[in-house]
Structures are given as C-alpha cells and as structure tokens.
Amino acid sequence: MTESIQVVDGLLNNVESAKMLAAAFAIGIGALGPGIGIGLLASKALEAMGRNPEASGKIQTSMILAIAFTEAIAIYALVVSLMILFR
C-alpha cells in the first residue's frame, strides 16, 4: 500500500515539475521575440528621428503604437504560461 502511494506521489511530482518547466519555456521564448522586436523598433525609430527631426512627432506616435502591439504578444505568452502552470 505504501509503495503505491509513493509511486503516485512521485508521479504527481513529475507532472508538477513538467508543468513548471513548460511554463518557464512558454514565457521565456514568448518574451524573447517581443524583446528583440522592441529593441529593433526603438533603434530604427531613433535613427529615423535623427535623420528627420521634423517628423519626430509622427515617428514617436507610430513607435509607441507598435511597441504596444508588440508587448501584447508578450502578455499573451504570460497568459499561456499561467494557464499551463495553474491547470
């Protein structure tokens, strides 16, 4: 009887470990793309503002909007990670 309880406890421990690992990969990989995207976006926007300072208002508005859309992808990854972790 105690052996079967130990096996079940070990199996549940493995399932919880797999869930934590999957959640870590989900948010880690899910945040990698938006992080690179925001870096490239800001770099190009600053370059464009340096070349044409008169258009910096329009460039900045477009940049902030694009950053918001890019950050939404990271939030989706966070939601998926939390769903994996707590289900």
C-alpha positions in Angstrom: 0.0 0.0 0.0 2.7 2.5 0.9 4.6 1.6 -2.3 1.6 2.6 -4.5 1.3 5.9 -2.6 5.0 6.6 -3.1 4.6 5.9 -6.8 1.6 8.2 -7.1 3.4 10.9 -5.1 6.5 10.6 -7.4 4.3 10.7 -10.5 2.5 13.9 -9.3 5.8 15.4 -8.5 7.0 14.7 -12.1 3.8 16.2 -13.5 4.2 19.4 -11.4 7.8 19.6 -12.5 6.9 19.3 -16.1 4.2 22.0 -15.8 6.7 24.4 -14.2 9.3 23.7 -16.9 6.7 24.2 -19.7 5.5 27.4 -18.1 9.1 28.7 -17.9 9.8 27.8 -21.6 6.5 29.4 -22.6 7.2 32.8 -21.0 10.9 32.7 -21.8 10.5 32.0 -25.5 7.3 34.1 -25.7 9.1 37.2 -24.3 12.2 36.7 -26.4 10.6 37.7 -29.7 8.9 40.9 -28.4 12.1 41.9 -26.6 14.1 41.7 -29.8 11.3 43.4 -31.7 11.0 46.3 -29.4 14.8 46.8 -29.5 14.9 46.9 -33.2 11.8 49.1 -33.4 13.3 51.7 -31.0 16.6 51.6 -32.8 15.0 52.3 -36.2 12.7 55.0 -34.8 15.6 56.8 -33.1 17.6 56.5 -36.4 14.7 58.0 -38.3 14.2 60.8 -35.8 17.9 61.6 -36.1 17.7 61.8 -39.9 14.4 63.8 -40.0 13.8 65.7 -36.7 10.7 67.5 -38.1 8.9 64.2 -38.3 9.8 63.0 -34.8 6.2 63.5 -33.5 4.7 61.2 -36.1 7.5 58.7 -35.8 7.2 58.7 -32.0 3.4 58.1 -32.1 3.8 55.2 -34.6 6.7 53.8 -32.5 4.6 53.8 -29.3 1.7 52.2 -31.0 3.9 49.5 -32.5 5.5 48.9 -29.1 2.1 48.4 -27.5 1.2 45.8 -30.2 4.5 44.0 -29.7 4.1 44.0 -25.9 0.7 42.4 -26.3 2.4 39.3 -27.7 4.5 39.0 -24.5 1.3 39.4 -22.5 -0.3 36.5 -24.4 2.8 34.4 -23.6 2.4 35.3 -20.0 -1.3 34.2 -20.0 -0.4 30.9 -21.7 2.4 30.3 -19.1 0.0 31.0 -16.2 -2.6 28.7 -17.8 -0.1 25.9 -18.1 1.1 26.5 -14.5 -2.3 26.6 -12.8 -4.3 24.0 -14.7 
